């Protein structure tokens, strides 16, 4: 077997470059994506370590083959009780690394191709429900504004309702992104717009309220 596939230093070096060079420098992915990929590989390395009896520092590329990745995905669903959506997100992170390995380590091309051939798992998408106007009013009024926590929660719910922002986008908002002036506004990074900033202020409020 090619030494590149069996050397622990090669696997560690590729994984480090995948995060530092591919994700951060070349693709400039969001910190949330980096964190999600990091968590995936923490879980994967711990699982591979238990399956092979090797500590993470001694793992080689040949230890992380398609069969083991499939077993890891099964482990996520059956033992960690992850949803299929989460299982697919973990697989996406592993496949992204396999793409990188295929381009950087030709001797590992076949191993990477086998991992890339693992399909995403289909799942039933639930029917999206909606709230009535009275239910929305009740939801926004629930925290109350008599306490600091209540005002905070009311502000967060109001921003989510008026902007349509995701929770992941909301938690990325910083104090510097909020303008409390005559033309009050909040700026947030929209994932759907490839991390382009969205500005929500008076003009958009009038437009959204006119419907």
CORPEGI-V965391 format. One line per field, one symbol per residue. ss: DSSP state (h for helix, s for strand, l for the rest). psi: psi as a letter, one per 20 degrees, with the letter a starting at -180 (. if undefined). A space follows every 50 residues. Layout:
BEGIN
ss->???
psi->???
END
This chain:
BEGIN
ss->llhhhhlhhhhhhhhhhhhhhhhhhhllllhhhhhhhhhhhhhhhhhhhh hhlllhhhllhhhllhhhhhhhhhhhhhlllllhhhhhhhhhhhhhhhhh hhhhlhhhhhhhhhhhllllllllllllllllhhhhhhhhhhlllllhhh hhhhhhhhhhhhhlllhhhhllllhhhsslllllsssssshhhllsssss shhhhhhhhll
psi->qphhhiohhggggghghgghggggggilrqhhgggggghghggghhghgh hijqqhijqrhihmrhghgghghgggghhikqrhggghhghhghhghhgg ghhhnhhjgggghhghipqqpqqppqpprqqrghhgghghighrjirghg hghggghgggghhjqrghhgiiprhiipomahmqrppqoohhklkqqppp bgghghghii.
END
